Amino acid sequence: MTTTVLAAPDTKTMGAQAMGIKFGGFFSDQQKQEARKAFAQKHANAKECPPGLQRKGTACGSPWDTRYWAVGQELQPAVQVYPVAELTAALPPVPKGYEYVRAADDILLISSGTKLVVDMIEHVAS
């Protein structure tokens, strides 16, 4: 009789799921609404759009028609990201080893090391 020994999961390659964070399931609908509300309040009467956004009528929006990031994919090096310090009160505490960034008008939760997109709040500027 042979015994099969299973290797322990490689948490380095499993990334977010090894940390108990479900891809696309970190933010609740309420947290998404709160983040959009906080962003709108911060930038509602601003004369200029935040970096990475452009004026579209009376609002700020993404300069791109296509999104160059997706949940479960690493951010491409060409994607410009910005800190979201003004929204931290509206967001849940960031898990250790992760960070919040803004790409265009989306808020992303990414792995600090690999830049893997774990979850996102779409269109905070609209």
N, CA, C and O atoms as a Tinker XYZ file with bonds, in Angstrom:
   504  protein
     1  N      0.839000   -1.163000    0.000000    73     2
     2  CA     0.000000    0.000000    0.000000    64     1     3
     3  C      0.892000    1.235000    0.000000    63     2     4     5
     4  O      1.819000    1.340000    0.802000    81     3
     5  N      0.605000    2.174000   -0.909000    73     3     6
     6  CA     1.385000    3.405000   -0.969000    64     5     7
     7  C      0.591000    4.545000   -0.357000    63     6     8     9
     8  O     -0.636000    4.595000   -0.444000    81     7
     9  N      1.304000    5.432000    0.245000    73     7    10
    10  CA     0.672000    6.595000    0.858000    64     9    11
    11  C      1.019000    7.821000    0.039000    63    10    12    13
    12  O      2.184000    8.068000   -0.272000    81    11
    13  N      0.003000    8.581000   -0.305000    73    11    14
    14  CA     0.223000    9.809000   -1.054000    64    13    15
    15  C      0.256000   10.972000   -0.079000    63    14    16    17
    16  O     -0.651000   11.146000    0.734000    81    15
    17  N      1.302000   11.754000   -0.171000    73    15    18
    18  CA     1.432000   12.929000    0.679000    64    17    19
    19  C      1.132000   14.151000   -0.178000    63    18    20    21
    20  O      1.785000   14.388000   -1.194000    81    19
    21  N      0.145000   14.915000    0.242000    73    19    22
    22  CA    -0.205000   16.127000   -0.486000    64    21    23
    23  C      0.612000   17.293000    0.037000    63    22    24    25
    24  O      0.761000   17.479000    1.245000    81    23
    25  N      1.128000   18.059000   -0.876000    73    23    26
    26  CA     1.907000   19.235000   -0.486000    64    25    27
    27  C      0.976000   20.310000    0.049000    63    26    28    29
    28  O     -0.175000   20.430000   -0.369000    81    27
    29  N      1.496000   21.076000    0.970000    73    27    30
    30  CA     0.722000   22.218000    1.489000    64    29    31
    31  C      0.525000   23.222000    0.367000    63    30    32    33
    32  O      1.382000   23.349000   -0.507000    81    31
    33  N     -0.596000   23.939000    0.380000    73    31    34
    34  CA    -0.815000   24.929000   -0.670000    64    33    35
    35  C      0.281000   25.983000   -0.666000    63    34    36    37
    36  O      0.771000   26.382000    0.391000    81    35
    37  N      0.654000   26.422000   -1.842000    73    35    38
    38  CA     1.673000   27.452000   -1.983000    64    37    39
    39  C      1.008000   28.816000   -1.851000    63    38    40    41
    40  O      0.429000   29.320000   -2.814000    81    39
    41  N      1.085000   29.411000   -0.675000    73    39    42
    42  CA     0.400000   30.685000   -0.440000    64    41    43
    43  C      1.011000   31.815000   -1.254000    63    42    44    45
    44  O      0.359000   32.836000   -1.467000    81    43
    45  N      2.232000   31.658000   -1.707000    73    43    46
    46  CA     2.856000   32.693000   -2.519000    64    45    47
    47  C      2.155000   32.825000   -3.863000    63    46    48    49
    48  O      1.956000   33.935000   -4.357000    81    47
    49  N      1.780000   31.697000   -4.455000    73    47    50
    50  CA     1.121000   31.737000   -5.755000    64    49    51
    51  C     -0.384000   31.863000   -5.638000    63    50    52    53
    52  O     -1.040000   32.276000   -6.595000    81    51
    53  N     -0.946000   31.521000   -4.494000    73    51    54
    54  CA    -2.393000   31.630000   -4.341000    64    53    55
    55  C     -2.830000   33.066000   -4.083000    63    54    56    57
    56  O     -3.990000   33.403000   -4.319000    81    55
    57  N     -1.938000   33.909000   -3.609000    73    55    58
    58  CA    -2.231000   35.317000   -3.430000    64    57    59
    59  C     -3.410000   35.594000   -2.524000    63    58    60    61
    60  O     -3.467000   35.119000   -1.390000    81    59
    61  N     -4.347000   36.367000   -3.037000    73    59    62
    62  CA    -5.472000   36.862000   -2.248000    64    61    63
    63  C     -6.313000   35.752000   -1.656000    63    62    64    65
    64  O     -6.760000   35.860000   -0.514000    81    63
    65  N     -6.536000   34.690000   -2.406000    73    63    66
    66  CA    -7.389000   33.630000   -1.894000    64    65    67
    67  C     -6.755000   32.922000   -0.706000    63    66    68    69
    68  O     -7.468000   32.403000    0.153000    81    67
    69  N     -5.435000   32.892000   -0.645000    73    67    70
    70  CA    -4.759000   32.283000    0.497000    64    69    71
    71  C     -4.954000   33.123000    1.755000    63    70    72    73
    72  O     -4.872000   32.610000    2.870000    81    71
    73  N     -5.210000   34.407000    1.571000    73    71    74
    74  CA    -5.399000   35.309000    2.703000    64    73    75
    75  C     -6.868000   35.391000    3.116000    63    74    76    77
    76  O     -7.215000   36.171000    4.003000    81    75
    77  N     -7.725000   34.603000    2.490000    73    75    78
    78  CA    -9.143000   34.624000    2.824000    64    77    79
    79  C     -9.905000   35.756000    2.162000    63    78    80    81
    80  O    -11.017000   36.080000    2.578000    81    79
    81  N     -9.328000   36.355000    1.147000    73    79    82
    82  CA    -9.979000   37.437000    0.419000    64    81    83
    83  C    -10.472000   36.879000   -0.905000    63    82    84    85
    84  O     -9.690000   36.352000   -1.696000    81    83
    85  N    -11.755000   36.995000   -1.139000    73    83    86
    86  CA   -12.362000   36.454000   -2.354000    64    85    87
    87  C    -12.234000   37.468000   -3.490000    63    86    88    89
    88  O    -12.583000   38.637000   -3.327000    81    87
    89  N    -11.737000   37.021000   -4.630000    73    87    90
    90  CA   -11.645000   37.898000   -5.789000    64    89    91
    91  C    -13.022000   38.460000   -6.113000    63    90    92    93
    92  O    -13.988000   37.710000   -6.256000    81    91
    93  N    -13.109000   39.763000   -6.226000    73    91    94
    94  CA   -14.360000   40.416000   -6.578000    64    93    95
    95  C    -15.383000   40.449000   -5.465000    63    94    96    97
    96  O    -16.521000   40.856000   -5.697000    81    95
    97  N    -15.017000   40.033000   -4.260000    73    95    98
    98  CA   -15.988000   39.985000   -3.175000    64    97    99
    99  C    -15.564000   40.716000   -1.919000    63    98   100   101
   100  O    -16.153000   40.503000   -0.860000    81    99
   101  N    -14.554000   41.576000   -2.007000    73    99   102
   102  CA   -14.071000   42.270000   -0.818000    64   101   103
   103  C    -14.999000   43.424000   -0.431000    63   102   104   105
   104  O    -15.340000   43.576000    0.743000    81   103
   105  N    -15.409000   44.235000   -1.405000    73   103   106
   106  CA   -16.257000   45.391000   -1.132000    64   105   107
   107  C    -17.725000   44.999000   -1.159000    63   106   108   109
   108  O    -18.166000   44.287000   -2.061000    81   107
   109  N    -18.482000   45.465000   -0.167000    73   107   110
   110  CA   -19.936000   45.263000   -0.174000    64   109   111
   111  C    -20.566000   46.354000   -1.045000    63   110   112   113
   112  O    -19.916000   47.348000   -1.367000    81   111
   113  N    -21.817000   46.165000   -1.418000    73   111   114
   114  CA   -22.521000   47.182000   -2.201000    64   113   115
   115  C    -22.597000   48.499000   -1.433000    63   114   116   117
   116  O    -22.459000   49.572000   -2.022000    81   115
   117  N    -22.813000   48.420000   -0.129000    73   115   118
   118  CA   -22.882000   49.632000    0.691000    64   117   119
   119  C    -21.539000   50.368000    0.696000    63   118   120   121
   120  O    -21.507000   51.594000    0.598000    81   119
   121  N    -20.435000   49.630000    0.808000    73   119   122
   122  CA   -19.112000   50.257000    0.793000    64   121   123
   123  C    -18.841000   50.917000   -0.556000    63   122   124   125
   124  O    -18.224000   51.980000   -0.619000    81   123
   125  N    -19.301000   50.290000   -1.622000    73   123   126
   126  CA   -19.135000   50.882000   -2.954000    64   125   127
   127  C    -19.911000   52.191000   -3.053000    63   126   128   129
   128  O    -19.402000   53.176000   -3.588000    81   127
   129  N    -21.133000   52.205000   -2.542000    73   127   130
   130  CA   -21.946000   53.427000   -2.566000    64   129   131
   131  C    -21.306000   54.526000   -1.727000    63   130   132   133
   132  O    -21.282000   55.687000   -2.136000    81   131
   133  N    -20.787000   54.163000   -0.551000    73   131   134
   134  CA   -20.140000   55.146000    0.327000    64   133   135
   135  C    -18.897000   55.740000   -0.331000    63   134   136   137
   136  O    -18.655000   56.942000   -0.217000    81   135
   137  N    -18.115000   54.923000   -1.011000    73   135   138
   138  CA   -16.912000   55.416000   -1.686000    64   137   139
   139  C    -17.287000   56.378000   -2.812000    63   138   140   141
   140  O    -16.649000   57.419000   -2.972000    81   139
   141  N    -18.306000   56.044000   -3.586000    73   139   142
   142  CA   -18.756000   56.935000   -4.665000    64   141   143
   143  C    -19.250000   58.268000   -4.090000    63   142   144   145
   144  O    -18.956000   59.335000   -4.627000    81   143
   145  N    -19.997000   58.186000   -2.996000    73   143   146
   146  CA   -20.528000   59.388000   -2.343000    64   145   147
   147  C    -19.381000   60.265000   -1.822000    63   146   148   149
   148  O    -19.390000   61.480000   -2.021000    81   147
   149  N    -18.403000   59.653000   -1.161000    73   147   150
   150  CA   -17.259000   60.397000   -0.619000    64   149   151
   151  C    -16.457000   61.053000   -1.736000    63   150   152   153
   152  O    -16.027000   62.198000   -1.595000    81   151
   153  N    -16.249000   60.345000   -2.842000    73   151   154
   154  CA   -15.501000   60.899000   -3.971000    64   153   155
   155  C    -16.265000   62.080000   -4.563000    63   154   156   157
   156  O    -15.674000   63.118000   -4.859000    81   155
   157  N    -17.575000   61.925000   -4.735000    73   155   158
   158  CA   -18.402000   62.996000   -5.301000    64   157   159
   159  C    -18.377000   64.232000   -4.407000    63   158   160   161
   160  O    -18.263000   65.351000   -4.908000    81   159
   161  N    -18.482000   64.046000   -3.094000    73   159   162
   162  CA   -18.457000   65.179000   -2.165000    64   161   163
   163  C    -17.116000   65.902000   -2.204000    63   162   164   165
   164  O    -17.061000   67.130000   -2.137000    81   163
   165  N    -16.055000   65.145000   -2.311000    73   163   166
   166  CA   -14.710000   65.730000   -2.325000    64   165   167
   167  C    -14.468000   66.542000   -3.595000    63   166   168   169
   168  O    -13.820000   67.587000   -3.546000    81   167
   169  N    -14.978000   66.073000   -4.721000    73   167   170
   170  CA   -14.638000   66.688000   -6.005000    64   169   171
   171  C    -15.812000   67.367000   -6.708000    63   170   172   173
   172  O    -15.677000   67.779000   -7.860000    81   171
   173  N    -16.961000   67.493000   -6.038000    73   171   174
   174  CA   -18.167000   68.037000   -6.681000    64   173   175
   175  C    -17.966000   69.454000   -7.213000    63   174   176   177
   176  O    -18.365000   69.749000   -8.339000    81   175
   177  N    -17.366000   70.317000   -6.435000    73   175   178
   178  CA   -17.218000   71.714000   -6.839000    64   177   179
   179  C    -15.794000   72.064000   -7.259000    63   178   180   181
   180  O    -15.448000   73.240000   -7.367000    81   179
   181  N    -14.984000   71.065000   -7.492000    73   179   182
   182  CA   -13.595000   71.310000   -7.880000    64   181   183
   183  C    -13.535000   71.891000   -9.290000    63   182   184   185
   184  O    -14.261000   71.457000  -10.184000    81   183
   185  N    -12.671000   72.865000   -9.471000    73   183   186
   186  CA   -12.512000   73.472000  -10.795000    64   185   187
   187  C    -11.767000   72.542000  -11.742000    63   186   188   189
   188  O    -11.993000   72.560000  -12.951000    81   187
   189  N    -10.877000   71.730000  -11.183000    73   187   190
   190  CA   -10.107000   70.794000  -11.995000    64   189   191
   191  C    -10.368000   69.376000  -11.519000    63   190   192   193
   192  O    -10.672000   69.138000  -10.350000    81   191
   193  N    -10.243000   68.450000  -12.440000    73   191   194
   194  CA   -10.417000   67.033000  -12.098000    64   193   195
   195  C     -9.161000   66.517000  -11.402000    63   194   196   197
   196  O     -8.071000   67.046000  -11.620000    81   195
   197  N     -9.305000   65.490000  -10.566000    73   195   198
   198  CA    -8.126000   64.871000   -9.956000    64   197   199
   199  C     -7.212000   64.283000  -11.038000    63   198   200   201
   200  O     -7.675000   64.002000  -12.143000    81   199
   201  N     -5.934000   64.095000  -10.738000    73   199   202
   202  CA    -5.022000   63.500000  -11.715000    64   201   203
   203  C     -5.575000   62.175000  -12.254000    63   202   204   205
   204  O     -6.121000   61.363000  -11.507000    81   203
   205  N     -5.421000   61.978000  -13.554000    73   203   206
   206  CA    -5.871000   60.739000  -14.185000    64   205   207
   207  C     -7.304000   60.775000  -14.671000    63   206   208   209
   208  O     -7.776000   59.821000  -15.289000    81   207
   209  N     -8.013000   61.882000  -14.396000    73   207   210
   210  CA    -9.388000   62.040000  -14.868000    64   209   211
   211  C     -9.466000   63.285000  -15.735000    63   210   212   213
   212  O     -8.614000   64.169000  -15.648000    81   211
   213  N    -10.497000   63.348000  -16.574000    73   211   214
   214  CA   -10.677000   64.531000  -17.405000    64   213   215
   215  C    -12.120000   65.005000  -17.338000    63   214   216   217
   216  O    -13.032000   64.237000  -17.029000    81   215
   217  N    -12.305000   66.270000  -17.632000    73   215   218
   218  CA   -13.632000   66.876000  -17.595000    64   217   219
   219  C    -14.479000   66.288000  -18.726000    63   218   220   221
   220  O    -14.063000   66.241000  -19.883000    81   219
   221  N    -15.685000   65.841000  -18.350000    73   219   222
   222  CA   -16.668000   65.340000  -19.315000    64   221   223
   223  C    -17.979000   66.031000  -18.990000    63   222   224   225
   224  O    -18.731000   65.581000  -18.126000    81   223
   225  N    -18.249000   67.126000  -19.686000    73   223   226
   226  CA   -19.418000   67.934000  -19.345000    64   225   227
   227  C    -19.172000   68.627000  -18.019000    63   226   228   229
   228  O    -18.202000   69.372000  -17.875000    81   227
   229  N    -20.043000   68.388000  -17.050000    73   227   230
   230  CA   -19.883000   69.008000  -15.733000    64   229   231
   231  C    -19.206000   68.080000  -14.730000    63   230   232   233
   232  O    -18.974000   68.467000  -13.584000    81   231
   233  N    -18.889000   66.872000  -15.149000    73   231   234
   234  CA   -18.294000   65.887000  -14.233000    64   233   235
   235  C    -16.900000   65.477000  -14.710000    63   234   236   237
   236  O    -16.496000   65.765000  -15.837000    81   235
   237  N    -16.191000   64.808000  -13.831000    73   235   238
   238  CA   -14.900000   64.225000  -14.179000    64   237   239
   239  C    -15.121000   62.759000  -14.520000    63   238   240   241
   240  O    -15.971000   62.097000  -13.924000    81   239
   241  N    -14.361000   62.260000  -15.470000    73   239   242
   242  CA   -14.514000   60.860000  -15.841000    64   241   243
   243  C    -13.224000   60.284000  -16.381000    63   242   244   245
   244  O    -12.219000   60.980000  -16.522000    81   243
   245  N    -13.274000   59.013000  -16.675000    73   243   246
   246  CA   -12.112000   58.308000  -17.200000    64   245   247
   247  C    -11.768000   58.825000  -18.594000    63   246   248   249
   248  O    -12.663000   59.057000  -19.407000    81   247
   249  N    -10.490000   59.006000  -18.874000    73   247   250
   250  CA   -10.102000   59.433000  -20.217000    64   249   251
   251  C    -10.163000   58.291000  -21.242000    63   250   252   253
   252  O     -9.978000   58.517000  -22.437000    81   251
   253  N    -10.423000   57.072000  -20.773000    73   251   254
   254  CA   -10.430000   55.917000  -21.666000    64   253   255
   255  C    -11.827000   55.338000  -21.805000    63   254   256   257
   256  O    -12.637000   55.389000  -20.879000    81   255
   257  N    -12.090000   54.791000  -22.973000    73   255   258
   258  CA   -13.341000   54.065000  -23.190000    64   257   259
   259  C    -13.197000   52.610000  -22.775000    63   258   260   261
   260  O    -14.193000   51.921000  -22.554000    81   259
   261  N    -11.962000   52.143000  -22.670000    73   259   262
   262  CA   -11.672000   50.753000  -22.324000    64   261   263
   263  C    -10.921000   50.712000  -21.005000    63   262   264   265
   264  O    -10.090000   51.578000  -20.731000    81   263
   265  N    -11.207000   49.719000  -20.197000    73   263   266
   266  CA   -10.511000   49.517000  -18.924000    64   265   267
   267  C     -9.329000   48.574000  -19.191000    63   266   268   269
   268  O     -9.480000   47.555000  -19.864000    81   267
   269  N     -8.167000   48.924000  -18.661000    73   267   270
   270  CA    -6.962000   48.134000  -18.878000    64   269   271
   271  C     -6.570000   47.332000  -17.640000    63   270   272   273
   272  O     -5.393000   47.029000  -17.450000    81   271
   273  N     -7.535000   46.988000  -16.805000    73   271   274
   274  CA    -7.313000   46.181000  -15.607000    64   273   275
   275  C     -8.575000   45.388000  -15.351000    63   274   276   277
   276  O     -9.661000   45.754000  -15.801000    81   275
   277  N     -8.415000   44.296000  -14.622000    73   275   278
   278  CA    -9.560000   43.442000  -14.298000    64   277   279
   279  C     -9.256000   42.691000  -13.013000    63   278   280   281
   280  O     -8.095000   42.439000  -12.689000    81   279
   281  N    -10.302000   42.337000  -12.287000    73   279   282
   282  CA   -10.148000   41.538000  -11.075000    64   281   283
   283  C     -9.518000   40.202000  -11.461000    63   282   284   285
   284  O     -9.934000   39.562000  -12.426000    81   283
   285  N     -8.509000   39.793000  -10.692000    73   283   286
   286  CA    -7.813000   38.542000  -10.960000    64   285   287
   287  C     -6.623000   38.689000  -11.894000    63   286   288   289
   288  O     -5.945000   37.702000  -12.181000    81   287
   289  N     -6.357000   39.890000  -12.371000    73   287   290
   290  CA    -5.234000   40.154000  -13.278000    64   289   291
   291  C     -4.269000   41.136000  -12.611000    63   290   292   293
   292  O     -4.673000   41.957000  -11.787000    81   291
   293  N     -3.009000   41.042000  -12.973000    73   291   294
   294  CA    -2.028000   42.005000  -12.470000    64   293   295
   295  C     -2.170000   43.314000  -13.237000    63   294   296   297
   296  O     -2.479000   43.319000  -14.428000    81   295
   297  N     -1.940000   44.426000  -12.537000    73   295   298
   298  CA    -1.939000   45.725000  -13.213000    64   297   299
   299  C     -0.785000   45.773000  -14.200000    63   298   300   301
   300  O      0.329000   45.357000  -13.881000    81   299
   301  N     -1.044000   46.269000  -15.373000    73   299   302
   302  CA     0.011000   46.446000  -16.367000    64   301   303
   303  C      0.894000   47.616000  -15.936000    63   302   304   305
   304  O      0.390000   48.581000  -15.362000    81   303
   305  N      2.196000   47.552000  -16.200000    73   303   306
   306  CA     3.097000   48.631000  -15.776000    64   305   307
   307  C      2.707000   50.003000  -16.330000    63   306   308   309
   308  O      2.999000   51.021000  -15.702000    81   307
   309  N      2.063000   50.048000  -17.474000    73   307   310
   310  CA     1.694000   51.325000  -18.090000    64   309   311
   311  C      0.497000   51.995000  -17.419000    63   310   312   313
   312  O      0.237000   53.171000  -17.674000    81   311
   313  N     -0.234000   51.276000  -16.571000    73   311   314
   314  CA    -1.418000   51.847000  -15.922000    64   313   315
   315  C     -0.971000   52.786000  -14.806000    63   314   316   317
   316  O     -0.290000   52.376000  -13.866000    81   315
   317  N     -1.363000   54.042000  -14.925000    73   315   318
   318  CA    -1.028000   55.047000  -13.913000    64   317   319
   319  C     -2.031000   54.940000  -12.766000    63   318   320   321
   320  O     -3.240000   54.982000  -12.992000    81   319
   321  N     -1.533000   54.802000  -11.536000    73   319   322
   322  CA    -2.413000   54.727000  -10.369000    64   321   323
   323  C     -2.126000   55.895000   -9.433000    63   322   324   325
   324  O     -1.043000   56.480000   -9.446000    81   323
   325  N     -3.137000   56.217000   -8.618000    73   323   326
   326  CA    -3.065000   57.358000   -7.713000    64   325   327
   327  C     -3.530000   56.929000   -6.329000    63   326   328   329
   328  O     -4.374000   56.040000   -6.212000    81   327
   329  N     -2.991000   57.550000   -5.274000    73   327   330
   330  CA    -3.442000   57.217000   -3.915000    64   329   331
   331  C     -4.883000   57.675000   -3.698000    63   330   332   333
   332  O     -5.370000   58.572000   -4.387000    81   331
   333  N     -5.547000   57.059000   -2.747000    73   331   334
   334  CA    -6.947000   57.402000   -2.458000    64   333   335
   335  C     -7.119000   57.787000   -0.985000    63   334   336   337
   336  O     -8.094000   57.395000   -0.343000    81   335
   337  N     -6.181000   58.541000   -0.468000    73   335   338
   338  CA    -6.210000   58.908000    0.952000    64   337   339
   339  C     -7.523000   59.562000    1.355000    63   338   340   341
   340  O     -7.995000   59.358000    2.474000    81   339
   341  N     -8.125000   60.349000    0.457000    73   339   342
   342  CA    -9.366000   61.049000    0.803000    64   341   343
   343  C    -10.554000   60.111000    0.957000    63   342   344   345
   344  O    -11.597000   60.521000    1.465000    81   343
   345  N    -10.416000   58.862000    0.529000    73   343   346
   346  CA   -11.524000   57.909000    0.613000    64   345   347
   347  C    -11.346000   56.854000    1.692000    63   346   348   349
   348  O    -12.228000   56.014000    1.872000    81   347
   349  N    -10.241000   56.870000    2.408000    73   347   350
   350  CA    -9.981000   55.786000    3.358000    64   349   351
   351  C    -11.041000   55.672000    4.441000    63   350   352   353
   352  O    -11.293000   54.572000    4.933000    81   351
   353  N    -11.667000   56.771000    4.823000    73   351   354
   354  CA   -12.717000   56.701000    5.848000    64   353   355
   355  C    -13.959000   55.979000    5.331000    63   354   356   357
   356  O    -14.714000   55.405000    6.115000    81   355
   357  N    -14.173000   56.003000    4.016000    73   355   358
   358  CA   -15.351000   55.358000    3.425000    64   357   359
   359  C    -15.094000   53.897000    3.065000    63   358   360   361
   360  O    -16.015000   53.177000    2.679000    81   359
   361  N    -13.846000   53.464000    3.190000    73   359   362
   362  CA   -13.480000   52.100000    2.798000    64   361   363
   363  C    -13.167000   51.250000    4.027000    63   362   364   365
   364  O    -12.789000   51.783000    5.070000    81   363
   365  N    -13.323000   49.933000    3.906000    73   363   366
   366  CA   -12.943000   49.070000    5.029000    64   365   367
   367  C    -11.427000   49.110000    5.231000    63   366   368   369
   368  O    -10.695000   49.465000    4.307000    81   367
   369  N    -10.947000   48.753000    6.419000    73   367   370
   370  CA    -9.498000   48.732000    6.638000    64   369   371
   371  C     -8.820000   47.844000    5.595000    63   370   372   373
   372  O     -9.287000   46.747000    5.286000    81   371
   373  N     -7.721000   48.342000    5.070000    73   371   374
   374  CA    -7.011000   47.588000    4.035000    64   373   375
   375  C     -6.284000   46.409000    4.683000    63   374   376   377
   376  O     -5.594000   46.595000    5.686000    81   375
   377  N     -6.423000   45.205000    4.132000    73   375   378
   378  CA    -5.722000   44.044000    4.696000    64   377   379
   379  C     -4.205000   44.202000    4.565000    63   378   380   381
   380  O     -3.717000   44.858000    3.645000    81   379
   381  N     -3.483000   43.607000    5.476000    73   379   382
   382  CA    -2.021000   43.651000    5.438000    64   381   383
   383  C     -1.535000   43.053000    4.117000    63   382   384   385
   384  O     -1.995000   41.991000    3.699000    81   383
   385  N     -0.614000   43.739000    3.477000    73   383   386
   386  CA    -0.055000   43.271000    2.214000    64   385   387
   387  C     -0.826000   43.749000    0.990000    63   386   388   389
   388  O     -0.519000   43.361000   -0.138000    81   387
   389  N     -1.828000   44.593000    1.220000    73   387   390
   390  CA    -2.652000   45.115000    0.127000    64   389   391
   391  C     -2.689000   46.627000    0.220000    63   390   392   393
   392  O     -2.289000   47.208000    1.228000    81   391
   393  N     -3.171000   47.259000   -0.838000    73   391   394
   394  CA    -3.316000   48.710000   -0.830000    64   393   395
   395  C     -4.467000   49.120000   -1.735000    63   394   396   397
   396  O     -4.866000   48.393000   -2.644000    81   395
   397  N     -4.987000   50.310000   -1.455000    73   395   398
   398  CA    -6.009000   50.907000   -2.304000    64   397   399
   399  C     -5.331000   51.888000   -3.246000    63   398   400   401
   400  O     -4.457000   52.649000   -2.831000    81   399
   401  N     -5.727000   51.872000   -4.496000    73   399   402
   402  CA    -5.261000   52.845000   -5.476000    64   401   403
   403  C     -6.437000   53.204000   -6.381000    63   402   404   405
   404  O     -7.438000   52.489000   -6.440000    81   403
   405  N     -6.293000   54.320000   -7.081000    73   403   406
   406  CA    -7.281000   54.694000   -8.088000    64   405   407
   407  C     -6.630000   54.617000   -9.448000    63   406   408   409
   408  O     -5.535000   55.144000   -9.646000    81   407
   409  N     -7.293000   53.964000  -10.391000    73   407   410
   410  CA    -6.887000   53.937000  -11.792000    64   409   411
   411  C     -8.063000   54.507000  -12.572000    63   410   412   413
   412  O     -9.158000   53.944000  -12.563000    81   411
   413  N     -7.828000   55.635000  -13.248000    73   411   414
   414  CA    -8.911000   56.375000  -13.907000    64   413   415
   415  C     -9.995000   56.649000  -12.871000    63   414   416   417
   416  O     -9.722000   57.296000  -11.860000    81   415
   417  N    -11.233000   56.167000  -13.100000    73   415   418
   418  CA   -12.287000   56.435000  -12.110000    64   417   419
   419  C    -12.711000   55.180000  -11.361000    63   418   420   421
   420  O    -13.854000   55.076000  -10.916000    81   419
   421  N    -11.797000   54.230000  -11.222000    73   419   422
   422  CA   -12.046000   53.012000  -10.450000    64   421   423
   423  C    -11.126000   52.972000   -9.232000    63   422   424   425
   424  O     -9.958000   53.350000   -9.319000    81   423
   425  N    -11.655000   52.514000   -8.099000    73   423   426
   426  CA   -10.846000   52.271000   -6.905000    64   425   427
   427  C    -10.513000   50.787000   -6.899000    63   426   428   429
   428  O    -11.405000   49.946000   -7.011000    81   427
   429  N     -9.237000   50.467000   -6.768000    73   427   430
   430  CA    -8.786000   49.077000   -6.805000    64   429   431
   431  C     -8.196000   48.663000   -5.467000    63   430   432   433
   432  O     -7.517000   49.451000   -4.809000    81   431
   433  N     -8.458000   47.428000   -5.070000    73   431   434
   434  CA    -7.733000   46.789000   -3.973000    64   433   435
   435  C     -6.731000   45.881000   -4.657000    63   434   436   437
   436  O     -7.108000   44.939000   -5.353000    81   435
   437  N     -5.436000   46.170000   -4.456000    73   435   438
   438  CA    -4.403000   45.376000   -5.121000    64   437   439
   439  C     -3.423000   44.814000   -4.102000    63   438   440   441
   440  O     -3.254000   45.358000   -3.011000    81   439
   441  N     -2.788000   43.725000   -4.478000    73   439   442
   442  CA    -1.706000   43.161000   -3.690000    64   441   443
   443  C     -0.505000   44.091000   -3.831000    63   442   444   445
   444  O     -0.134000   44.454000   -4.947000    81   443
   445  N      0.103000   44.477000   -2.723000    73   443   446
   446  CA     1.217000   45.421000   -2.766000    64   445   447
   447  C      2.403000   44.897000   -3.565000    63   446   448   449
   448  O      3.060000   45.668000   -4.264000    81   447
   449  N      2.684000   43.623000   -3.476000    73   447   450
   450  CA     3.852000   43.081000   -4.157000    64   449   451
   451  C      3.635000   42.784000   -5.628000    63   450   452   453
   452  O      4.420000   43.212000   -6.474000    81   451
   453  N      2.585000   42.059000   -5.933000    73   451   454
   454  CA     2.369000   41.607000   -7.312000    64   453   455
   455  C      1.496000   42.542000   -8.128000    63   454   456   457
   456  O      1.422000   42.404000   -9.349000    81   455
   457  N      0.833000   43.490000   -7.481000    73   455   458
   458  CA    -0.105000   44.407000   -8.138000    64   457   459
   459  C     -1.295000   43.663000   -8.735000    63   458   460   461
   460  O     -1.877000   44.097000   -9.729000    81   459
   461  N     -1.647000   42.541000   -8.119000    73   459   462
   462  CA    -2.805000   41.755000   -8.536000    64   461   463
   463  C     -4.076000   42.469000   -8.081000    63   462   464   465
   464  O     -4.203000   42.831000   -6.911000    81   463
   465  N     -5.013000   42.671000   -9.003000    73   463   466
   466  CA    -6.273000   43.340000   -8.675000    64   465   467
   467  C     -7.199000   42.325000   -8.009000    63   466   468   469
   468  O     -7.582000   41.331000   -8.624000    81   467
   469  N     -7.552000   42.579000   -6.760000    73   467   470
   470  CA    -8.380000   41.662000   -5.985000    64   469   471
   471  C     -9.857000   42.044000   -6.079000    63   470   472   473
   472  O    -10.721000   41.175000   -6.190000    81   471
   473  N    -10.138000   43.338000   -6.036000    73   471   474
   474  CA   -11.520000   43.814000   -6.161000    64   473   475
   475  C    -11.466000   45.255000   -6.623000    63   474   476   477
   476  O    -10.422000   45.903000   -6.544000    81   475
   477  N    -12.602000   45.761000   -7.109000    73   475   478
   478  CA   -12.642000   47.151000   -7.538000    64   477   479
   479  C    -14.019000   47.752000   -7.343000    63   478   480   481
   480  O    -15.040000   47.063000   -7.342000    81   479
   481  N    -14.003000   49.055000   -7.178000    73   479   482
   482  CA   -15.225000   49.855000   -7.150000    64   481   483
   483  C    -15.201000   50.656000   -8.443000    63   482   484   485
   484  O    -14.362000   51.537000   -8.629000    81   483
   485  N    -16.125000   50.342000   -9.324000    73   483   486
   486  CA   -16.125000   50.963000  -10.643000    64   485   487
   487  C    -16.785000   52.338000  -10.626000    63   486   488   489
   488  O    -17.740000   52.583000   -9.889000    81   487
   489  N    -16.251000   53.218000  -11.454000    73   487   490
   490  CA   -16.852000   54.516000  -11.767000    64   489   491
   491  C    -17.191000   55.362000  -10.539000    63   490   492   493
   492  O    -18.338000   55.773000  -10.367000    81   491
   493  N    -16.201000   55.623000   -9.689000    73   491   494
   494  CA   -16.470000   56.452000   -8.511000    64   493   495
   495  C    -16.732000   57.907000   -8.886000    63   494   496   497
   496  O    -17.329000   58.648000   -8.106000    81   495
   497  N    -16.296000   58.319000  -10.059000    73   495   498
   498  CA   -16.471000   59.709000  -10.464000    64   497   499
   499  C    -17.815000   59.970000  -11.125000    63   498   500   501
   500  O    -18.185000   61.127000  -11.325000    81   499
   501  N    -18.550000   58.929000  -11.468000    73   499   502
   502  CA   -19.820000   59.162000  -12.171000    64   501   503
   503  C    -21.009000   58.951000  -11.275000    63   502   504
   504  O    -22.148000   59.108000  -11.714000    81   503
